[in-house]
Amino acid sequence: MRALVLSVFLALYLSAGELNILAAANLKNVLEVIKQEFLSIYPDEKITITYLASGKAYAQIKNSYEADLFFSADVQKPQKLFEEGYALLEPQIYAFGKLVLCTASGVNISTPQVLKSSKQITHIAIANPRLAPYGRAGIEYLENMGFLQILKNKLVYGDSIGQALNFVKSGNAEVGLNALSLVIGDPSFSYLILDPQDYSPIQQAFIILKNTKNPALSRAFGRFILSNDAQEIFESFGYGRGK
């Protein structure tokens, strides 16, 4: 019995101080910086972040994936999970994303009109709109600009915004519609920030999941995300402030 109690204590001790986070692919650069800032305050903790399309993360949570927090690229999926009983608290908006037209092939993208006029562009990379909110925003942008019907046969879809960007970086697509946060500061890309009035706001929200194994640390990380220090980091990656 004493050995069993000791084993349980050790298991609890080893699981304490660890966070497992599911996060939208557009956060891959910024969230790593924020994570390191947080760990400078809590140096004994451990954080593992898995980046994937928000729709895939939503499905994994529904299929009992063990995670502490979910950072989505939209509000709808966290809100749905909250309404379905998967979250401790209501979603919190932590940032507003921005959509860009980008290239790594030297194509002149000084105006979005190049999409329909340039013979150089045969492939346009975009995230799957069924899985990725940035993909949905990209499709909405093309519709509102009157480009979608003209360009629909040129669109190539990535499972996430990260995969769509890889299509551009590899040259498999001359241009792409992507997240500002993934290209800002990267000399591989030229980009044009698209007018946010031409697509619905990309409100990005997070939730603390009900099955979190470390609710206190999850809440601390959530508070840090909304703090001025973290919000300044989001701004440095091109996001609009959530708070």
Beta strands, then each sheet from edge to edge (+ up, - down):
strand 1: 18-24
strand 2: 46-52
strand 3: 69-71
strand 4: 92-97
strand 5: 99-103
strand 6: 124-127
strand 7: 155-158
strand 8: 175-179
strand 9: 190-193
strand 10: 202-208
strand 11: 240-241
sheet 1: 2+ 1+ 3+ 10- 4+ 11-
sheet 2: 7+ 6+ 8+ 5- 9+
end
